């Protein structure tokens, strides 16, 4: 189903199902003998959602060629492992530098409030659709998992007045904060991407930090090609998520330039170099990711 201005979802449909797909990839990455991440909750959360394809995937009941093509399971797993580790390291470094409030935008099935070692006094805010927030909270309670920081949920659509909802939950815009916008921007229209960073900037005190991504080139077309290849490869096994209907194409502002112009000190790392940082080989066939960069920024 194509996106609409007021669409909504749970973790088994539309954009929400991509969070389940990412959690499945984290589960596979965690189970590898040379794992670079550890998400002990990912597989159980995928099973709790109950999408048959992803459940069978984490249970090892699906055979998909383990290759590095654009739709191959190896590339998907490595990409999610590297991305997860990048954002894990970002939050850990932020807290090492004294930041004690974190905001996870479009948190989905992110388990960082439970699995990272947060310093005492840290507050982690999770923002997502009400159904998504409620499901994860209930599922983690059923697993007997307890947050390792003070976890505060903000059940609001990012298209609504989420800054007001965040403040109402206790967020202190006068104190430094650490923000993550992970795997999010492609699901926002170009103008909404700019608005998101405008809101973050307005809420960020000096010393605040941000981690996100930018996908250069004609990423919309490349992503569509990659999504089609995934569907062709995985469809016979029951994969029915049409990713091409979920993201917004169109020319976007360069994230690094946009943030720099608004008072952020920005550093970016190419995807190939980031893979190498974490001991993974970036495949030449991964064309949709070739111009992607991972970004960290500090508010002046």
Backbone bond lengths (Angstrom), bond angles and torsions (degrees), N, CA, C in turn:
res aa  C-N    CA-C-N  psi(-1)  N-CA   C-N-CA  omega(-1)  CA-C   N-CA-C  phi
1 X - - - 1.464 - - 1.522 109.25 -
2 X 1.345 116.51 131.52 1.451 120.82 -179.72 1.523 110.44 -69.47
3 X 1.314 115.80 154.78 1.461 121.48 179.83 1.524 110.32 -69.64
4 X 1.334 115.55 153.06 1.450 122.07 173.81 1.515 108.42 -137.63
5 X 1.325 117.26 168.20 1.458 121.37 -172.05 1.523 112.72 -62.94
6 X 1.333 117.40 -32.07 1.464 120.60 -175.58 1.526 112.07 -118.51
7 X 1.326 117.38 25.69 1.470 118.61 -177.94 1.532 110.64 -70.15
8 X 1.328 115.10 156.67 1.459 121.26 177.54 1.519 107.96 -137.73
9 X 1.323 116.28 172.85 1.457 118.94 -175.25 1.519 110.72 -160.63
10 X 1.336 114.07 163.48 1.452 120.98 167.00 1.523 106.74 -116.06
11 X 1.316 117.69 -167.66 1.465 119.87 -173.98 1.526 113.73 -83.19
12 X 1.331 116.48 3.01 1.460 120.46 177.10 1.523 111.54 -113.26
13 X 1.341 117.85 4.68 1.455 119.64 -175.47 1.517 111.38 -142.07
14 X 1.330 115.24 154.87 1.460 123.09 172.49 1.536 111.55 48.42
15 X 1.323 117.19 -137.20 1.467 121.77 -177.39 1.527 110.68 -61.00
16 X 1.336 116.79 -33.20 1.460 119.58 -179.84 1.514 113.06 -59.83
17 X 1.330 116.69 -34.54 1.465 119.84 -179.73 1.525 111.77 -66.49
18 X 1.332 117.55 -25.01 1.460 118.71 176.85 1.526 110.76 -68.33
19 X 1.344 117.35 -30.86 1.468 119.78 175.07 1.519 110.28 -64.90
20 X 1.317 116.67 -36.78 1.472 120.18 176.79 1.518 110.40 -68.50
21 X 1.330 117.19 -38.88 1.460 120.77 176.92 1.530 110.80 -61.90
22 X 1.329 116.70 -43.12 1.463 120.29 179.09 1.528 110.55 -65.62
23 X 1.327 117.39 -40.30 1.464 119.97 177.66 1.526 110.58 -62.75
24 X 1.332 117.45 -37.50 1.466 120.50 176.89 1.524 110.51 -62.61
25 X 1.336 116.55 -41.17 1.469 119.82 177.73 1.521 110.80 -65.46
26 X 1.339 118.03 -38.06 1.465 120.21 176.56 1.523 110.82 -64.55
27 X 1.315 116.91 -37.20 1.468 120.03 177.90 1.522 110.49 -63.54
28 X 1.325 117.01 -44.27 1.464 120.43 178.53 1.526 110.84 -64.21
29 X 1.338 116.42 -42.13 1.466 120.26 -179.97 1.518 111.44 -65.26
30 X 1.321 116.91 -37.00 1.468 120.99 179.25 1.517 111.78 -65.02
31 X 1.324 116.55 -32.69 1.461 121.36 -176.61 1.523 113.68 -81.29
32 X 1.332 117.39 -6.35 1.464 119.52 -178.28 1.527 111.18 -71.68
33 X 1.340 117.43 148.50 1.473 119.65 -179.47 1.529 113.47 -65.27
34 X 1.337 117.21 -26.34 1.469 120.92 178.72 1.532 110.05 -110.69
35 X 1.303 116.70 40.41 1.464 122.14 -173.61 1.522 111.96 -58.40
36 X 1.337 116.10 140.09 1.462 121.10 175.88 1.529 110.92 -107.60
37 X 1.340 116.89 -1.32 1.456 121.40 174.34 1.522 108.59 -134.21
38 X 1.321 115.52 163.14 1.459 120.99 176.90 1.524 108.49 -139.29
39 X 1.315 115.90 101.38 1.461 121.28 176.48 1.530 107.87 -119.08
40 X 1.326 118.03 90.23 1.460 121.12 -174.94 1.528 113.73 -71.50
41 X 1.333 117.04 -7.84 1.465 120.49 -176.92 1.524 113.02 -102.68
42 X 1.321 117.76 -13.71 1.466 120.99 -169.74 1.524 112.36 -59.09
43 X 1.323 117.20 -50.54 1.461 119.74 -176.04 1.524 111.48 -62.47
44 X 1.326 117.73 -42.81 1.461 120.73 179.89 1.523 111.49 -64.80
45 X 1.320 117.75 -36.81 1.455 120.21 177.49 1.524 111.27 -66.40
46 X 1.316 116.35 -39.91 1.466 119.94 176.98 1.530 110.10 -61.17
47 X 1.316 116.23 -44.46 1.468 119.24 178.31 1.523 111.21 -63.03
48 X 1.330 116.61 -36.38 1.461 119.98 -179.26 1.523 111.35 -66.21
49 X 1.333 117.21 -36.85 1.462 120.22 177.62 1.523 110.03 -61.87
50 X 1.332 116.03 -43.57 1.457 119.98 172.32 1.513 116.64 88.93
51 X 1.343 118.75 14.62 1.462 119.91 173.48 1.524 107.68 -73.29
52 X 1.325 116.96 119.22 1.465 121.74 -169.13 1.521 112.46 -55.68
53 X 1.320 118.20 -45.76 1.458 120.72 -176.64 1.518 111.21 -60.36
54 X 1.328 117.18 -48.44 1.463 120.27 -177.08 1.524 111.88 -70.05
55 X 1.330 116.73 -33.99 1.467 119.31 176.04 1.527 110.44 -63.50
56 X 1.320 116.59 -46.89 1.467 119.72 178.67 1.524 111.53 -64.51
57 X 1.339 116.40 -31.92 1.463 120.19 178.94 1.525 110.95 -64.54
58 X 1.329 117.87 -49.04 1.466 119.71 -178.60 1.529 111.64 -71.97
59 X 1.336 117.30 -22.44 1.457 120.67 178.01 1.524 112.84 -87.04
60 X 1.328 117.44 0.70 1.457 121.10 178.09 1.502 114.44 75.68
61 X 1.326 117.19 22.81 1.466 121.03 -177.34 1.514 113.30 -99.78
62 X 1.327 116.97 9.94 1.463 121.54 178.64 1.516 108.19 -126.19
63 X 1.302 116.14 133.53 1.459 120.94 176.81 1.525 108.97 -105.13
64 X 1.316 115.59 113.55 1.460 122.18 176.54 1.520 106.98 -124.03
65 X 1.342 118.15 134.78 1.465 119.48 -178.91 1.524 111.96 -50.00
66 X 1.325 116.56 130.01 1.464 122.30 -178.14 1.527 108.53 -89.32
67 X 1.333 115.09 76.30 1.458 119.25 -176.06 1.527 110.02 -127.37
68 X 1.335 114.83 -176.92 1.468 119.56 -175.99 1.525 112.17 -110.69
69 X 1.329 117.36 17.01 1.455 119.42 175.43 1.521 109.74 -65.96
70 X 1.338 116.32 168.77 1.459 120.24 -175.16 1.517 112.53 -58.79
71 X 1.319 117.27 -28.03 1.458 120.07 179.27 1.512 113.13 -107.42
72 X 1.317 117.78 11.86 1.456 121.11 -176.36 1.515 113.07 -79.52
73 X 1.316 116.01 150.06 1.458 121.22 -176.71 1.527 111.44 -67.99
74 X 1.332 117.74 -29.66 1.455 120.22 179.25 1.523 110.93 -63.94
75 X 1.325 117.09 -45.62 1.465 120.19 179.62 1.526 110.51 -64.83
76 X 1.324 117.09 -42.12 1.463 120.27 -179.80 1.524 110.17 -61.22
77 X 1.322 116.55 -47.37 1.463 120.82 -178.14 1.523 111.34 -64.67
78 X 1.329 116.97 -47.13 1.466 119.89 179.86 1.524 111.67 -63.12
79 X 1.335 116.79 -40.77 1.455 120.12 -179.24 1.524 111.17 -62.24
80 X 1.324 116.62 -44.87 1.460 119.86 -179.75 1.532 111.75 -69.84
81 X 1.326 116.86 -34.86 1.472 119.92 177.86 1.528 110.13 -64.89
82 X 1.329 116.92 -46.97 1.463 121.19 -179.17 1.523 110.17 -65.49
83 X 1.323 116.50 -44.30 1.464 119.33 179.98 1.522 111.52 -63.13
84 X 1.316 116.11 -43.52 1.466 120.02 179.22 1.516 111.09 -61.16
85 X 1.332 116.57 -45.23 1.459 120.41 -178.84 1.528 110.82 -64.01
86 X 1.324 116.91 -38.85 1.464 121.04 178.51 1.527 110.58 -58.70
87 X 1.328 117.48 -47.63 1.458 120.20 -178.93 1.529 111.60 -73.67
88 X 1.316 118.02 -33.53 1.472 119.96 172.77 1.524 110.14 -57.58
89 X 1.322 115.64 -50.19 1.466 120.13 -178.71 1.524 111.26 -62.84
90 X 1.323 116.53 -36.60 1.461 120.18 178.82 1.528 110.71 -59.12
91 X 1.321 117.64 -48.77 1.465 120.03 -178.47 1.526 111.43 -66.96
92 X 1.312 116.45 -39.35 1.463 119.03 179.53 1.526 110.97 -64.42
93 X 1.323 117.28 -40.82 1.469 120.25 178.88 1.526 111.00 -69.00
94 X 1.332 117.05 -35.38 1.466 119.63 178.26 1.524 110.88 -63.25
95 X 1.326 116.79 -44.30 1.464 118.95 -179.82 1.524 111.18 -70.16
96 X 1.316 117.81 -32.02 1.460 120.02 175.25 1.523 111.06 -62.70
97 X 1.319 116.32 -24.99 1.461 121.12 178.63 1.526 112.12 -97.02
98 X 1.315 116.33 17.53 1.454 120.13 170.35 1.511 116.76 94.34
99 X 1.331 119.25 -1.33 1.464 121.05 179.37 1.527 108.77 -72.53
100 X 1.320 116.43 132.57 1.464 120.32 -175.91 1.524 113.46 -125.01
101 X 1.325 117.70 13.21 1.460 118.72 168.75 1.527 108.35 -138.91
102 X 1.328 114.87 134.87 1.457 121.97 -176.88 1.517 108.83 -126.45
103 X 1.332 115.85 148.02 1.459 121.74 178.55 1.521 108.36 -128.86
104 X 1.325 115.86 121.31 1.464 122.21 176.78 1.519 107.47 -104.46
105 X 1.327 116.41 108.82 1.456 121.97 -178.55 1.524 110.22 -83.46
106 X 1.342 116.90 137.17 1.465 121.91 -177.29 1.526 109.36 51.75
107 X 1.328 115.42 60.04 1.471 121.53 -167.80 1.520 114.32 -69.06
108 X 1.327 118.71 -25.43 1.461 119.87 175.94 1.512 113.11 51.62
109 X 1.336 116.44 -126.67 1.461 122.29 178.20 1.530 111.98 -101.04
110 X 1.321 116.51 24.42 1.467 121.63 174.51 1.533 108.98 -59.74
111 X 1.336 116.57 130.56 1.472 120.40 -178.84 1.523 112.62 -112.15
112 X 1.312 117.94 16.92 1.472 120.30 -178.77 1.523 113.54 -58.13
113 X 1.342 120.49 -36.02 1.468 117.92 177.98 1.517 113.35 -61.52
114 X 1.329 117.30 -16.52 1.457 122.14 -177.66 1.528 112.91 -105.64
115 X 1.327 117.75 -31.90 1.461 118.70 -169.42 1.528 114.80 -107.11
116 X 1.328 118.76 -15.58 1.460 119.54 176.21 1.524 110.27 -85.97
117 X 1.326 116.00 156.54 1.470 121.20 178.37 1.519 108.51 -92.47
118 X 1.332 116.07 92.42 1.460 121.64 -178.53 1.526 110.31 -85.40
119 X 1.319 119.09 138.71 1.470 120.92 175.54 1.527 110.84 -62.46
120 X 1.310 115.54 153.01 1.462 120.67 177.45 1.523 109.68 -55.36
121 X 1.318 116.01 138.79 1.455 121.57 178.73 1.511 114.89 89.44
122 X 1.328 117.58 -0.11 1.467 120.14 179.67 1.526 110.20 -80.06
123 X 1.325 115.93 135.88 1.464 122.77 174.93 1.529 108.24 -112.16
124 X 1.325 116.42 128.21 1.464 121.52 178.92 1.526 108.45 -114.01
125 X 1.321 116.10 120.90 1.460 122.25 177.96 1.526 109.11 -99.25
126 X 1.316 116.49 132.20 1.460 121.82 175.40 1.520 108.95 -114.70
127 X 1.333 115.62 126.66 1.459 121.12 -179.62 1.523 109.73 -115.34
128 X 1.330 116.22 126.16 1.461 120.72 175.00 1.520 109.37 -167.90
129 X 1.324 115.09 178.33 1.454 121.40 177.75 1.528 110.53 -57.21
130 X 1.325 118.80 145.93 1.464 121.00 -178.25 1.521 114.18 -54.12
131 X 1.342 118.38 -42.85 1.465 120.11 -179.10 1.519 111.60 -64.81
132 X 1.327 116.43 -37.61 1.465 121.08 -179.51 1.528 110.11 -67.07
133 X 1.332 116.32 -46.84 1.469 120.92 178.84 1.523 110.71 -59.52
134 X 1.325 117.05 -47.62 1.467 121.03 -176.95 1.519 111.07 -63.15
135 X 1.317 117.20 -42.87 1.467 120.25 -178.42 1.519 111.16 -62.97
136 X 1.329 117.27 -47.78 1.464 118.47 -177.32 1.524 111.12 -66.12
137 X 1.316 117.14 -40.81 1.468 120.25 179.20 1.523 110.59 -58.69
138 X 1.322 116.39 -47.54 1.466 120.56 -179.47 1.526 111.58 -66.73
139 X 1.317 116.80 -39.38 1.467 120.23 -178.92 1.520 111.55 -67.13
140 X 1.330 117.26 -41.78 1.461 119.96 179.24 1.525 110.74 -67.20
141 X 1.314 117.61 -36.79 1.470 120.25 175.07 1.522 110.39 -63.06
142 X 1.323 117.58 -40.28 1.456 121.36 179.28 1.525 111.71 -64.97
143 X 1.336 116.03 -29.65 1.464 120.57 177.41 1.528 112.22 -81.00
144 X 1.319 116.63 -5.99 1.460 120.61 -177.98 1.507 113.31 76.31
145 X 1.342 116.88 20.62 1.467 120.99 -177.91 1.522 110.40 -86.61
146 X 1.316 115.89 138.03 1.459 121.86 177.69 1.519 109.10 -117.12
147 X 1.334 118.70 136.90 1.465 120.18 178.62 1.530 111.12 -61.61
148 X 1.330 114.99 146.70 1.467 120.84 177.51 1.522 111.56 -94.89
149 X 1.338 116.48 4.81 1.462 123.53 172.69 1.519 106.58 -141.08
150 X 1.309 116.98 173.54 1.461 118.91 172.72 1.528 107.50 -74.54
151 X 1.314 116.76 112.52 1.467 122.63 -176.33 1.525 109.20 -98.17
152 X 1.329 115.30 125.36 1.460 120.65 177.00 1.524 108.39 -123.29
153 X 1.321 116.48 123.87 1.450 120.36 -177.88 1.525 110.48 -95.33
154 X 1.325 114.71 144.08 1.460 122.24 178.77 1.523 106.53 -126.55
155 X 1.309 115.26 97.27 1.461 121.51 -174.37 1.521 109.86 -85.54
156 X 1.324 116.15 89.64 1.460 120.70 -176.29 1.524 108.78 -153.96
157 X 1.312 115.65 146.00 1.456 121.86 175.04 1.528 108.87 -74.59
158 X 1.326 117.20 136.50 1.462 120.11 179.77 1.524 112.83 -65.77
159 X 1.331 117.64 -11.11 1.462 120.16 175.19 1.526 111.38 -84.14
160 X 1.327 116.47 -10.45 1.456 120.85 177.94 1.532 109.93 -97.33
161 X 1.326 117.52 -168.70 1.467 121.05 -176.39 1.527 109.88 -82.66
162 X 1.327 114.87 72.23 1.463 118.96 -177.82 1.533 112.60 -70.86
163 X 1.340 120.23 -30.37 1.474 117.27 176.03 1.532 112.48 -58.91
164 X 1.329 117.05 -39.95 1.467 119.58 178.40 1.520 110.72 -65.52
165 X 1.334 116.63 -41.14 1.467 120.24 179.13 1.523 110.94 -65.40
166 X 1.328 116.75 -36.81 1.460 121.26 179.10 1.534 110.26 -65.71
167 X 1.302 116.82 -45.44 1.468 119.93 177.42 1.527 110.87 -61.39
168 X 1.319 116.17 -40.89 1.458 120.27 -179.75 1.528 111.03 -62.31
169 X 1.337 116.75 -29.33 1.468 121.02 178.21 1.519 112.28 -78.49
170 X 1.339 117.29 -3.86 1.460 120.59 175.69 1.508 115.14 112.19
171 X 1.318 118.20 2.96 1.463 120.49 -179.44 1.527 110.77 -61.39
172 X 1.333 115.64 135.33 1.468 122.60 -178.11 1.524 109.01 -106.41
173 X 1.329 116.78 103.18 1.458 120.05 -178.94 1.523 112.53 -72.60
174 X 1.324 117.43 -6.19 1.458 120.81 177.39 1.515 113.47 -89.64
175 X 1.335 116.82 -5.78 1.465 121.72 179.93 1.525 109.55 -112.75
176 X 1.338 118.51 150.06 1.468 120.36 178.54 1.525 111.27 -59.69
177 X 1.308 115.67 146.16 1.461 121.41 -179.18 1.520 109.59 -136.46
178 X 1.335 115.81 160.37 1.463 122.29 176.12 1.522 107.62 -118.46
179 X 1.333 116.34 125.37 1.462 122.63 -174.75 1.525 110.21 -115.43
180 X 1.321 116.49 140.33 1.463 119.88 170.49 1.517 109.92 -124.67
181 X 1.331 115.11 131.81 1.467 122.75 171.16 1.522 105.44 -123.25
182 X 1.315 115.35 84.69 1.474 122.97 -171.19 1.525 110.21 -104.48
183 X 1.341 115.37 124.82 1.459 119.12 177.06 1.509 113.04 58.55
184 X 1.314 117.12 32.31 1.463 122.17 -171.04 1.521 113.52 -112.94
185 X 1.319 117.83 -40.69 1.455 120.80 -164.30 1.522 113.40 -61.57
186 X 1.319 118.04 -34.79 1.471 120.18 -177.52 1.526 112.24 -66.19
187 X 1.334 116.46 -18.60 1.459 120.39 179.49 1.523 112.29 -93.14
188 X 1.331 116.57 5.94 1.454 122.31 177.01 1.525 109.81 -111.52
189 X 1.332 118.48 141.89 1.466 119.12 170.18 1.526 109.43 -60.92
190 X 1.333 118.16 155.01 1.468 120.13 -177.53 1.523 114.04 -53.08
191 X 1.343 117.64 -41.41 1.458 119.16 -179.04 1.528 111.49 -69.78
192 X 1.343 117.06 -30.40 1.462 120.46 177.64 1.522 111.19 -71.09
193 X 1.320 117.08 -30.78 1.466 120.63 174.83 1.521 110.09 -61.16
194 X 1.328 116.48 -47.37 1.465 119.87 178.36 1.525 111.01 -61.70
195 X 1.326 116.26 -42.48 1.463 120.10 -178.77 1.525 111.09 -63.59
196 X 1.320 116.61 -37.39 1.461 120.30 177.78 1.522 110.89 -59.46
197 X 1.332 116.91 -47.31 1.466 119.97 -179.12 1.522 112.02 -70.86
198 X 1.326 117.47 -29.20 1.459 119.85 174.12 1.533 110.62 -63.89
199 X 1.340 116.17 -43.94 1.463 120.28 178.72 1.528 110.85 -63.65
200 X 1.330 116.27 -44.91 1.461 119.92 -179.95 1.530 110.20 -59.81
201 X 1.326 116.26 -44.24 1.459 120.35 179.86 1.525 111.29 -60.95
202 X 1.320 116.03 -43.98 1.468 120.08 -178.69 1.526 111.84 -64.71
203 X 1.331 117.20 -27.12 1.466 121.85 -177.32 1.527 112.97 -93.14
204 X 1.323 117.31 -4.54 1.461 120.95 -169.85 1.524 112.36 -101.55
205 X 1.313 115.38 118.23 1.458 121.28 174.52 1.530 109.76 -74.32
206 X 1.311 116.03 165.68 1.463 120.89 175.15 1.535 109.72 -54.59
207 X 1.321 115.92 134.99 1.454 120.75 -179.10 1.514 114.04 92.16
208 X 1.336 117.30 -3.00 1.462 120.33 176.56 1.521 110.15 -68.93
209 X 1.323 115.36 157.18 1.462 121.33 -176.28 1.520 110.08 -130.24
210 X 1.323 115.30 152.40 1.455 121.87 -177.98 1.519 109.61 -140.92
211 X 1.321 116.03 138.23 1.463 121.20 172.81 1.520 108.46 -126.30
212 X 1.333 115.81 133.25 1.454 120.73 179.47 1.521 108.69 -158.87
213 X 1.312 116.21 -163.87 1.462 121.25 -177.87 1.521 109.42 -138.76
214 X 1.323 115.19 160.92 1.459 120.52 170.74 1.518 107.79 -138.34
215 X 1.320 115.00 134.36 1.462 120.65 -179.56 1.523 108.10 -111.89
216 X 1.310 116.26 106.76 1.452 121.18 -176.62 1.516 112.59 -82.64
217 X 1.333 115.03 178.00 1.455 120.60 179.87 1.516 111.69 69.30
218 X 1.316 116.04 -162.93 1.466 121.51 178.89 1.515 108.23 -85.92
219 X 1.344 114.61 69.14 1.463 118.98 -172.67 1.522 111.72 -66.66
220 X 1.332 117.28 -33.22 1.459 119.29 179.93 1.516 112.05 -59.11
221 X 1.323 116.74 -46.08 1.459 120.03 179.00 1.522 110.85 -68.04
222 X 1.331 117.22 -43.66 1.463 120.45 179.98 1.518 111.51 -62.32
223 X 1.336 116.22 -42.14 1.455 119.77 179.53 1.520 110.70 -65.22
224 X 1.332 116.64 -37.49 1.454 119.52 176.92 1.514 111.86 -61.59
225 X 1.323 116.40 -41.12 1.464 120.28 178.00 1.519 110.98 -64.77
226 X 1.335 115.93 -41.20 1.457 119.61 179.43 1.530 110.84 -66.13
227 X 1.333 116.54 -41.63 1.459 120.57 179.43 1.527 111.08 -62.54
228 X 1.327 116.29 -39.64 1.465 119.42 178.49 1.517 111.12 -64.27
229 X 1.340 116.51 -40.80 1.460 119.50 178.97 1.526 111.28 -65.06
230 X 1.347 116.33 -39.83 1.465 119.57 176.13 1.529 110.53 -60.00
231 X 1.344 115.82 -44.54 1.456 119.37 -179.26 1.526 110.88 -63.48
232 X 1.331 116.73 -41.82 1.472 120.30 179.84 1.524 111.20 -63.04
233 X 1.334 117.04 -38.89 1.460 121.15 -177.42 1.523 112.06 -78.20
234 X 1.347 115.74 -40.41 1.453 120.21 -172.40 1.523 113.16 -96.33
235 X 1.349 116.81 -19.82 1.455 120.49 -177.36 1.522 114.29 -52.60
236 X 1.326 119.28 -46.31 1.469 119.79 179.80 1.530 113.49 -60.78
237 X 1.347 117.39 -18.20 1.464 121.35 178.47 1.537 112.12 -93.04
238 X 1.342 116.15 -0.72 1.453 119.13 177.45 1.522 115.36 110.49
239 X 1.324 118.03 4.94 1.467 121.59 178.99 1.520 108.75 -75.92
240 X 1.333 117.70 116.53 1.469 120.71 -175.98 1.523 112.96 -125.79
241 X 1.329 117.71 21.74 1.457 121.85 179.64 1.534 109.17 -90.21
242 X 1.330 115.98 111.66 1.460 120.87 -179.80 1.526 109.29 -86.47
243 X 1.304 115.62 91.61 1.469 120.69 -176.35 1.517 112.44 -64.69
244 X 1.331 116.92 -25.90 1.460 119.21 -176.68 1.529 111.84 -64.18
245 X 1.324 117.93 -19.03 1.456 121.84 -179.21 1.534 112.72 -89.48
246 X 1.334 117.14 -3.67 1.455 119.69 -168.83 1.528 114.32 -103.03
247 X 1.298 118.44 -26.49 1.457 118.83 -176.00 1.522 111.07 -101.81
248 X 1.320 114.37 160.92 1.460 121.37 -178.21 1.516 109.64 -102.65
249 X 1.324 118.02 117.79 1.465 119.96 175.04 1.523 110.18 -78.81
250 X 1.309 115.92 -176.91 1.457 120.53 177.62 1.511 112.16 116.04
251 X 1.304 115.75 155.43 1.469 121.74 -179.03 1.524 110.08 -68.64
252 X 1.321 115.72 135.67 1.457 121.73 -178.05 1.518 110.48 -123.92
253 X 1.322 114.80 156.77 1.458 119.04 171.71 1.521 109.89 -68.59
254 X 1.310 115.99 142.96 1.457 120.80 174.57 1.530 108.52 -64.94
255 X 1.317 117.30 125.18 1.463 121.40 -173.76 1.525 111.37 -62.21
256 X 1.317 117.20 -43.28 1.471 119.84 -179.32 1.522 111.18 -61.17
257 X 1.327 116.71 -45.75 1.465 120.49 179.73 1.524 110.80 -64.91
258 X 1.329 116.25 -41.13 1.459 120.32 -177.16 1.529 110.65 -63.55
259 X 1.322 116.14 -44.82 1.458 119.83 -179.75 1.529 111.47 -69.77
260 X 1.315 117.09 -40.01 1.470 120.36 179.92 1.522 110.82 -59.64
261 X 1.321 116.47 -38.93 1.455 120.56 -179.32 1.521 112.59 -70.03
262 X 1.319 116.70 -11.45 1.463 121.38 -177.57 1.528 111.98 -113.73
263 X 1.320 116.07 21.77 1.450 119.83 170.19 1.513 115.92 91.08
264 X 1.323 117.75 20.91 1.461 121.28 176.90 1.530 109.73 -104.66
265 X 1.325 116.19 141.38 1.462 121.58 169.44 1.529 106.82 -88.56
266 X 1.312 116.90 116.32 1.462 121.74 -168.44 1.525 110.84 -111.38
267 X 1.331 114.89 137.60 1.465 121.99 171.09 1.516 107.82 -127.04
268 X 1.320 116.30 139.52 1.461 120.04 179.00 1.520 110.47 -129.02
269 X 1.308 114.86 153.17 1.464 122.05 -178.35 1.516 108.39 -134.74
270 X 1.319 117.84 124.02 1.454 121.73 178.46 1.518 111.80 -63.04
271 X 1.326 115.52 151.93 1.466 119.40 -175.67 1.530 112.20 -62.76
272 X 1.327 117.48 -38.04 1.464 119.77 178.92 1.529 110.99 -61.83
273 X 1.338 116.47 -44.47 1.462 120.31 179.70 1.526 111.19 -67.21
274 X 1.336 116.83 -37.48 1.455 120.11 179.62 1.526 110.71 -65.36
275 X 1.319 117.16 -41.24 1.464 120.36 175.09 1.527 109.83 -56.93
276 X 1.329 116.26 -46.71 1.460 120.27 -178.58 1.527 111.23 -63.38
277 X 1.336 117.50 -36.29 1.465 120.97 179.06 1.523 111.37 -56.31
278 X 1.317 116.02 -33.35 1.459 120.73 -175.67 1.525 112.98 -107.94
279 X 1.334 115.81 19.19 1.456 119.86 172.71 1.511 114.82 75.07
280 X 1.326 117.22 25.42 1.451 121.65 178.28 1.525 109.29 -117.15
281 X 1.322 116.22 146.14 1.463 121.00 180.00 1.520 109.34 -94.44
282 X 1.312 114.93 127.31 1.463 120.26 179.11 1.521 108.50 -82.80
283 X 1.330 118.78 118.13 1.467 120.52 -174.91 1.519 112.35 -75.71
284 X 1.314 116.76 142.80 1.456 121.56 179.23 1.518 111.78 -63.46
285 X 1.330 117.57 -23.52 1.463 120.92 -178.09 1.523 112.91 -79.21
286 X 1.318 117.63 -5.73 1.466 120.29 -175.22 1.523 110.92 -83.07
287 X 1.320 116.85 59.19 1.464 120.97 -174.32 1.518 114.74 -60.29
288 X 1.335 121.27 -36.61 1.474 118.39 -179.43 1.523 113.57 -64.33
289 X 1.342 116.66 -19.89 1.459 119.74 -176.47 1.526 112.91 -102.85
290 X 1.321 116.55 -3.29 1.462 119.24 -170.15 1.521 112.09 -61.10
291 X 1.324 117.31 -35.29 1.466 120.25 -178.50 1.526 112.29 -101.89
292 X 1.328 117.08 14.98 1.456 120.10 178.41 1.523 110.52 -83.28
293 X 1.310 115.69 143.67 1.457 120.41 177.21 1.516 109.08 -130.80
294 X 1.320 115.41 148.08 1.463 122.10 173.35 1.517 107.88 -97.91
295 X 1.314 116.31 136.82 1.464 121.45 -168.52 1.527 110.59 -124.77
296 X 1.328 115.63 134.80 1.457 121.89 166.68 1.520 107.85 -124.19
297 X 1.318 115.66 147.24 1.458 119.63 -177.57 1.523 109.67 -146.08
298 X 1.333 115.75 149.62 1.457 122.89 177.20 1.513 108.45 -123.26
299 X 1.315 116.48 134.57 1.471 121.97 -177.88 1.519 109.61 -80.05
300 X 1.317 116.02 124.97 1.470 122.27 177.72 1.527 110.07 -72.39
